[in-house]
């Protein structure tokens, strides 16, 4: 049976939403109409985020509880979002879902650079060459967000829900992005998010993480050995924009039984070479020695 979400078997992704609209929805109300409108906007965005996280729709009561709003306030906001096409409700159960307008607005991020369309063929090529699933993720503040995946044909395989988040310090995709950042930016991530331990292999101290980043910058790819999900191994590398800044990361991921120690270097070089090809194809620029800009 295929794996579920960002894992092998049925383990789901570890969500890390600290800077979401959900976390800001209950900020103290200020005085004046402008402050009230801003709070309504934040609450509406929080509802959209919650709906985006859900599979199969959410009831009004559940949605209100998850966001921490009263049912009446939630209903009022949902009605507004429904009129503008950002959410829709299905009957007879009355479940709420993300609407087409939200998809159109969200898709404009990828359409701006045509990143998804330009990268997808390379993901397919990675699957053909490695025999494992390939993923594409972009940076969103303190997380890597999976935006595309091509699954391999194996019975046991890695599967990530599009839009799922993985921590920067405890994932191949995340560490690839971290290694391409200036040291000061890495420090900010560690200070803001900490290094929570997800498995016995998680890099949960600054010394461990800095050592890993130094190795990544030397070889050009990152290796996640069960740091995010037990039994899952991942090789990843960074795609850079025209300024040499980290734009996205691609990875190969699968069970440790199919990615033994003897394949790590082979697959690491494969994913690093593919990331460099994508960088050139989208008009990006590879960084200089050290793998990232100073700062």
C-alpha positions as MATLAB code, in Angstrom:
seq = 'XXXXXXXXXXXXXXXXXXXXXXXXXXXXXXXXXXXXXXXXXXXXXXXXXXXXXXXXXXXXXXXXXXXXXXXXXXXXXXXXXXXXXXXXXXXXXXXXXXXXXXXXXXXXXXXXXXXXXXXXXXXXXXXXXXXXXXXXXXXXXXXXXXXXXXXXXXXXXXXXXXXXXXXXXXXXXXXXXXXXXXXXXXXXXXXXXXXXXXXXXXXXXXXXXXXXXXXXXXXXXXXXXXXXXXXXXXXXXXXXXXXXXXXXXXXXXXXXXXXXXXXXXXXXXXXXXXXXXXXXXXXXXXXXXXXXXXX';
ca = [
       0.000    0.000    0.000;
       1.288    3.477   -0.858;
       2.592    5.690    1.870;
       0.451    8.524    3.167;
       1.562   12.151    2.990;
       5.159   13.043    3.862;
       6.137    9.643    5.134;
       6.429    5.957    4.605;
       3.419    3.836    5.576;
       0.619    5.857    7.187;
       2.537    8.490    9.108;
       1.394   12.021    8.258;
       3.529   15.156    7.884;
       4.610   17.034   10.937;
       2.967   20.402   10.539;
       4.755   23.562   11.643;
       2.470   26.587   11.187;
       3.879   29.202   13.597;
       3.529   32.219   11.365;
       0.172   31.337    9.823;
      -2.851   33.577    9.693;
      -4.390   31.083   12.114;
      -1.894   32.106   14.780;
      -2.699   35.773   14.245;
      -6.462   35.515   13.919;
      -7.101   36.135   17.593;
      -4.815   39.147   17.953;
      -6.282   41.899   20.163;
      -8.782   44.068   18.363;
      -7.669   47.641   17.901;
      -9.859   50.709   17.737;
     -11.419   51.985   14.557;
     -12.854   50.503   11.395;
      -9.501   49.835    9.762;
      -8.354   47.656   12.658;
     -11.645   45.735   12.582;
     -11.325   45.165    8.842;
      -7.750   43.929    9.289;
      -8.867   41.468   11.957;
     -11.639   40.182    9.707;
      -9.112   39.691    6.921;
      -6.779   37.734    9.208;
      -9.665   35.589   10.418;
     -10.763   34.905    6.847;
      -7.222   33.862    5.908;
      -7.085   31.612    8.974;
     -10.250   29.865    7.783;
      -8.748   29.350    4.334;
      -5.594   27.851    5.858;
      -7.620   25.441    7.964;
      -9.680   24.378    4.945;
      -6.501   23.883    2.912;
      -5.188   21.510    5.604;
      -8.350   19.394    5.611;
      -9.157   16.359    3.490;
     -12.769   15.948    2.487;
     -14.200   19.186    3.834;
     -14.881   20.583    7.312;
     -18.090   21.335    9.193;
     -18.738   24.862   10.406;
     -18.560   23.755   14.050;
     -15.227   21.985   13.610;
     -13.811   24.901   11.662;
     -14.848   27.380   14.360;
     -13.221   25.246   17.070;
      -9.977   24.787   15.147;
      -9.580   28.521   14.495;
     -10.879   29.600   17.901;
     -13.822   31.690   16.689;
     -17.500   31.601   17.565;
     -19.782   29.705   15.152;
     -21.629   32.930   14.297;
     -18.429   34.773   13.387;
     -17.191   31.785   11.413;
     -20.483   31.551    9.529;
     -20.402   35.249    8.653;
     -16.842   35.041    7.340;
     -17.544   31.865    5.368;
     -20.559   33.465    3.713;
     -18.386   36.370    2.592;
     -15.698   34.022    1.273;
     -18.356   31.923   -0.487;
     -19.792   34.959   -2.282;
     -16.325   35.771   -3.642;
     -15.568   32.185   -4.680;
     -12.799   31.480   -2.169;
     -14.772   28.704   -0.419;
     -17.781   26.559   -1.268;
     -20.167   24.344    0.688;
     -21.387   20.896   -0.309;
     -24.724   19.424    0.688;
     -26.318   17.523    2.354;
     -23.553   17.363    4.988;
     -22.798   21.068    4.841;
     -19.047   20.581    4.529;
     -16.880   23.559    3.623;
     -14.052   23.352    1.066;
     -11.489   25.654   -0.522;
     -13.010   27.285   -3.608;
     -11.759   27.761   -7.149;
     -10.805   31.408   -6.564;
      -8.362   30.381   -3.823;
      -6.746   27.907   -6.223;
      -6.414   30.581   -8.912;
      -4.822   33.065   -6.519;
      -2.484   30.463   -5.032;
      -1.443   29.169   -8.421;
      -0.289   32.630   -9.463;
       2.734   32.210   -7.193;
       4.049   29.318   -9.254;
       2.788   30.760  -12.520;
       4.853   33.900  -11.896;
       8.049   31.990  -12.558;
       6.483   29.001  -14.284;
       8.492   27.041  -11.748;
       6.156   24.077  -11.521;
       5.858   23.529  -15.272;
       9.589   23.989  -15.858;
      10.615   21.661  -13.049;
       8.089   18.833  -13.405;
       9.891   17.082  -16.311;
      13.071   17.006  -14.218;
      11.181   15.361  -11.361;
      10.016   12.665  -13.767;
      13.582   12.189  -14.949;
      14.766   11.823  -11.358;
      12.180    9.097  -10.763;
      13.275    7.246  -13.910;
      16.941    7.410  -12.966;
      16.632    6.721   -9.240;
      13.553    4.509   -8.966;
      12.337    6.641   -6.032;
       9.805    9.456   -5.609;
      10.927   13.002   -6.412;
       9.708   16.204   -4.755;
       9.808   19.960   -5.220;
       9.507   22.390   -2.293;
       9.712   26.133   -1.813;
      10.669   28.164    1.242;
       7.908   29.742    3.323;
       9.522   31.607    6.215;
      10.609   28.786    8.546;
       9.336   25.736    6.643;
       9.741   24.031    3.288;
       6.381   23.585    1.531;
       5.938   20.703   -0.920;
       4.461   22.035   -4.189;
       4.987   19.120   -6.577;
       5.767   15.414   -6.505;
       6.216   12.531   -8.924;
       5.795    9.166   -7.237;
       7.692    6.049   -8.142;
       5.922    2.795   -8.955;
       7.080    0.859   -5.904;
       4.485   -0.558   -3.513;
       6.154    1.146   -0.537;
       6.918    4.711   -1.537;
       7.130    8.213   -0.161;
       4.009   10.317   -0.631;
       3.659   13.985    0.317;
       0.422   15.922    0.258;
       0.877   19.038   -1.843;
       1.008   22.021    0.489;
       2.384   19.991    3.389;
       5.179   21.563    5.410;
       8.443   20.043    6.565;
      10.864   21.662    9.039;
      14.053   23.187    7.698;
      16.344   21.515   10.221;
      14.848   18.019    9.979;
      14.280   17.275    6.297;
      16.366   16.900    3.179;
      14.446   19.626    1.367;
      14.679   21.963    4.347;
      18.393   21.463    4.945;
      19.111   22.068    1.254;
      17.419   25.466    1.558;
      19.119   26.223    4.885;
      22.574   25.427    3.487;
      22.045   27.970    0.714;
      21.184   30.757    3.173;
      23.662   33.168    4.769;
      24.749   32.128    8.255;
      22.847   35.028    9.808;
      19.612   33.775    8.242;
      20.272   30.257    9.575;
      20.787   31.736   13.040;
      17.421   33.501   12.798;
      15.677   30.254   11.851;
      17.218   28.395   14.802;
      16.379   31.215   17.188;
      12.795   31.525   15.989;
      11.917   27.855   15.549;
      14.360   25.977   17.700;
      15.459   22.463   16.763;
      12.625   20.184   17.921;
      13.486   16.493   18.014;
      11.230   14.506   15.674;
      13.101   11.195   15.604;
      16.189    9.805   17.283;
      18.193   10.976   14.245;
      16.999   14.609   14.206;
      19.771   17.221   14.311;
      18.552   18.782   17.540;
      21.550   20.915   18.574;
      23.150   23.902   16.811;
      26.507   22.111   16.676;
      25.021   19.113   14.853;
      23.156   21.317   12.405;
      26.152   23.543   11.639;
      28.310   20.471   11.004;
      25.684   19.122    8.615;
      25.360   22.438    6.772;
      29.129   22.629    6.341;
      29.101   19.169    4.752;
      26.187   20.084    2.490;
      28.004   23.181    1.276;
      31.068   21.080    0.457;
      29.361   18.303   -1.508;
      26.407   20.216   -2.986;
      23.576   18.048   -1.689;
      21.950   17.123    1.615;
      21.227   13.737    3.161;
      18.313   13.108    5.519;
      18.721    9.753    7.253;
      15.429    9.295    9.091;
      15.607   12.758   10.669;
      12.012   13.648    9.811;
      10.376   10.219    9.565;
      11.860    6.971   10.792;
      12.959    4.672    7.973;
      12.825    7.397    5.325;
      15.964    8.573    3.540;
      16.150   11.656    1.346;
      18.746   13.342   -0.884;
      18.071   16.962   -1.858;
      19.662   19.973   -3.540;
      18.838   23.635   -4.077;
      17.484   25.437   -7.147;
      18.706   29.049   -7.338;
      17.193   32.188   -8.845;
      18.879   34.768  -11.051;
      20.584   36.312   -8.016;
      22.016   33.020   -6.795;
      19.494   32.942   -3.934;
      17.677   29.724   -2.929;
      14.406   29.534   -4.853;
      13.353   25.932   -4.263;
      14.717   22.470   -3.531;
      14.259   19.096   -5.176;
      14.701   15.700   -3.582;
      14.723   11.949   -4.039;
      13.120   10.063   -1.139;
      12.392    6.457   -0.284;
      12.774    3.750    2.345;
      16.207    3.079    3.786;
      16.001   -0.489    2.492;
      16.171    0.818   -1.090;
      18.591    3.672   -0.372;
      21.458    1.897    1.405;
      24.682    3.662    2.329;
      26.224    2.578   -0.969;
      23.665    4.560   -2.996;
      23.809    7.805   -1.033;
      26.647    9.459   -2.974;
      25.270    8.268   -6.315;
      21.789    9.657   -5.671;
      23.173   12.797   -4.041;
      25.197   13.655   -7.128;
      22.191   12.848   -9.313;
      19.895   15.242   -7.471;
      22.599   17.937   -7.253;
      23.225   17.737  -10.986;
      19.505   17.909  -11.692;
      19.089   20.963   -9.447;
      21.902   22.676  -11.351;
      20.182   21.847  -14.663;
      16.890   23.316  -13.425;
      18.695   26.424  -12.178;
      20.179   27.038  -15.616;
      16.898   26.213  -17.389;
      14.937   28.866  -15.476;
      17.633   31.524  -15.915;
      19.039   31.132  -12.429;
      22.643   31.421  -11.333;
      24.615   28.898   -9.344;
      26.299   30.401   -6.264;
      30.035   30.590   -5.848;
      32.243   28.401   -3.628;
      30.636   27.579   -0.326;
      27.183   27.119   -1.813;
      25.649   30.390   -0.666;
      26.102   34.130   -0.517;
      28.086   35.528    2.419;
      26.246   37.342    5.165;
];
